[in-house]
Amino acid sequence: MSAPAPLLVVGDALLDHDLCGRAERLAPDAPVPVVSAARRTTRPGGAALAAWLAAADGRPVTLVAALGDDESSACLVRALGGRVRLVRLPLTGDLSSKTRVLAEGTPLLRLDDGDGRAGEATDEARRAVAEAGAILVADYGRGTAEVLREELAAAAARVPVVWDPHPRGERPVPGVRLVTPSASEARGFAGDEPPEGAGALQTAARDADTLVRAWRAASVAVTLGGRGALLSHGDTPLLVPSPVTADGDACGAGDRFAAAAAGLLADGELTEAAVRGAVHAATRYVAEGGARAVSAPPVPAPPAVDAEPTDDALRTAARVRAAGGTVVAAGGCFDLLHAGHVALLQAARRTGDCLVVCVNSDASVRRRKGDGRPLVPVADRIRVLRALECVDAVAVFDEDTPERLLAELRPHIWAKGGDYALERLPEASLVESWGGQVVLFPYLDGRSTTGIAERAARSPRPVRLAHGRGNR
């Protein structure tokens, strides 16, 4: 699979905080809930969240945003953690931030701080827009799109531009490939009242048709929450339904949708395919915890045995997941690759859109199989596996079982040979915790690395003829 294409995100960065706790009683002095045992988390918001999510898909991302010298700006830079390249515009005032107060995951209150706006454009920002191969404009009404409007208009004439609009923001520049308002935003932008008795889909279709013409956009995708999205080019609309009903925190789902759509257009996908992939990505984002998953602190991992193939595997899985595809993983030592291995891997690949093979490191094989194993070092095992047409990526784990690696990959399907019973798989409950499934495949009898090694050891050795030093 080719590497994901770079993406430029232009927009208003925000800083988001969550205060999550329990609400078990009302305050004695007012009928308001008392939130106790609150835990504070911080994450990128606005355009910064869209850039963070696009980078999580494994693609190179540059973010053009206004940042200042205030503590919120510094905190946002730390929250991004170097995932994206920053091109800073001057910020007048303090960076905008919002704080949600939640009880058992239910929002009770939101506090907004900071009124900063983007100052003038810089030469570096203008160059970034001029050189971009694809652009996402994440407009949150704080001036970034306004100060770069001329450059964005020129870019829309030559590269895919996705515009995620805001009621207090700028109109999309003419010629953008895709605009992604929510249903309520589209209703406000379109203005005219729908016919009496019109349903939600009829209203969204009417609004999208109006906005394609008013904005002179190639297409408008109205996001419909759990129902999916409605795509219009100004004629008969296409409804792209959600693959499943996802209950959870929808904060940031619009950013996930826009980031996925822009990334897929950058990769060369057609608009219809990009919207379909974006619906799947937004649905999975909500199902996996939404904003709380972004806020969760990363779990430190032990040093990888071979970081390069593992990083490639994580990027491959993220890209397929963002496109709405099915990620399949299989694991094992694969010390001497034989027909049983190949049959399992081929069958596993047919169940999804990519196959990541999780391979035990040399130390892990030695602990499991004893001294003298592996027969083939991990670098060679990786090379052989990568040569198989059915294998999209290989990752290495150093533990006895692959739980840590699986928690990073989060495959939809974990494939095992039929000689395993489900209760013998310690990783089964982990895979099921994010909605994944363990699938057993028929085992090809009579094939095993141990058996091959034993037969090779019993084979008669060839007679050595002494014809000089070259035969020693």
Secondary structure, DSSP 8 states (H G I E B T S, - for coil): ------EEEEE-EEEEEEEEEEEEEE-TTSS-EEEEEEEEEEEEEEHHHHHHHHHHTT--EEEEEEE-SSHHHHHHHHHHTTSSEEEEEEEES---EEEEEEETTEEEEEEEE---EE----HHHHHHHHH-SSEEEE--SSSHHHHTHHHHHHHHTTS-EEEE--TTS----TT-SEE--BHHHHHHHH-S---TT--HHHHHHHHHHHHHHHHT-S-EEEE-GGGEEEEESSSS-EEEE-SS---S--TTHHHHHHHHHHHHHHTT--HHHHHHHHHHHHHHHHHTTTHHHHHS--------SSHHHHHHHHHHHHHHHHTT--EEEEEE--SS--HHHHHHHHHHHHTSSEEEEEEE-HHHHHHHH-TT--SS-HHHHHHHHHTSTT--EEEEE-SSS-HHHHHHH--SEEEEETTS-GGG-TTHHHHHHTT-EEEEE---TT--HHHHHHHHHHS--------SGGG-
